[in-house]
Amino acid sequence: MDTCPGSRQFAPPGPEEKDIRAKLAKIGVGPGKSFNFKDLSLKHKLEIGLGMKEGEKKVEEKVAGMGKRINGWLVASACGNRDFYHGDWLRRAAAAKAGIYGNDAVGATYPLTTTAGGRSRVKTH
């Protein structure tokens, strides 16, 4: 959390982050805190490892179920801003895994054509 302290001024925490930030703070993750995995007990290391494995499984399942298959392509509107996700961290993680830096549906729409008015072919070069 302290890796990019200057960037927080441009993206301050939203109200939907209150609960998750409180949970992370309990294990030493957050502004002004330091988390060191090597200092954890073996039990806690195992629990975190198992949690990460289960979390990855959930993210993979969410990615597989996003959108709709069209001609072999998975077409989805998975990316957006804070309001788009409504605090759904699994959806946000799946979107990042499927296409980090993804555009929202409007920004990712690229209409193309090879005809003008449905009649003549447009020259492409």
Buried (B, 14 or more C-beta within 10 A) or exposed (E): BEEEEEEEEEEEEEEBBEEEEEEBBEEBBBEEEEEEEEEBEEEEEEEEEEEEEEEEEEBEEBBEEBBEEEEEEBEBBBBBEBEBBEBEEEBBBBBBBBBEEBEEEEEBEEEEEEEEEEEEEEEEE
